[in-house]
């Protein structure tokens, strides 16, 4: 271990010389990594924001459970609320009176029509008191809704938006998963590209490797400079994607005001720390794929020449 640590400066120096000596291969490989990481950055940004959209939508979703008018005593309301709170996947339950339901209904109407509904206040209010039910996950909305509808005689109707809302949540989740899978595929592609570039470098230095083996160099000693070289290539390839990601996202956030479609539900992830996390992942991805790609290439070559 001590010998390995002492030899690191030598390996770094050798890798640096190799990068400069084979500048054309370095630029070619770094360019391939750069394009791959740019695509990876795009999907990371999309996946991260879709995750935020999904969370905002799910937090904004709830079930409106309308209470039958026969349940009017406070003791009965408290008992019904406790029963709903005990249902699986229910996070919170809040009571809303008939007047509050009417206020909510009126506020959602056009200003020109709001005055028309004022006549329904008091005893003429046709709406029901209700419980606003929050669930732990948007996927459980339908399950909780069915449980509420089974409370015959006490719950008149339980509504959350129906299959359209469920399909929206499921669709966003699918896109998020697909983005993660595509990011993984792009990582594998970057490893393949770097592996092939390092392999070309190894073939051009086969005579040097043969001499190192003849003087007793171990496989680990031979691999080290190539692995460091791969990390340098990955690092160089990550610089431009990081800059484009940081300044590009900051510009997009400023232009849109942090909102898509001017909706609070579709709010972009804040610049900090989100964009810094993405840049950190790009840097890490560049170094890791460079390391893994070079390790695979040199290990395969040494196995062939054993």
Secondary structure as UniProt FT lines:
FT   HELIX           2..21
FT   HELIX           23..60
FT   STRAND          63..67
FT   TURN            69..70
FT   HELIX           74..85
FT   TURN            88..89
FT   STRAND          90..96
FT   HELIX           98..107
FT   HELIX           111..114
FT   HELIX           115..120
FT   HELIX           122..124
FT   STRAND          130..135
FT   HELIX           138..140
FT   HELIX           141..149
FT   TURN            152..154
FT   STRAND          155..159
FT   HELIX           162..204
FT   HELIX           206..214
FT   TURN            215..216
FT   HELIX           219..256
FT   TURN            257..258
FT   TURN            261..262
FT   HELIX           264..266
FT   HELIX           271..304
//
